């Protein structure tokens, strides 16, 4: 899929791709071996996540540990080890 890059370096994402990306207001972007990787940010802040999961008894500490584990797995996968 081709996307447009404006003179201000803004990307125009086609509607079909936006629909797959989901309804988010922020995205994480990084370069990997010359490829632009863009991932939706599903939660706007750590406070939002903590507030959302508090009714189920999930504490901030549990959330941070889960995020640490997921990030470690992601890095291991990306590193190829």
Secondary structure, DSSP 8 states (H G I E B T S, - for coil): ---EE-TT--EE--HHHHHHH-S-SEEEEEEETTEEEEEEE--S-HHHHHHHHHTTT--HHHHHHHHHHHHHHHHHHHHT-
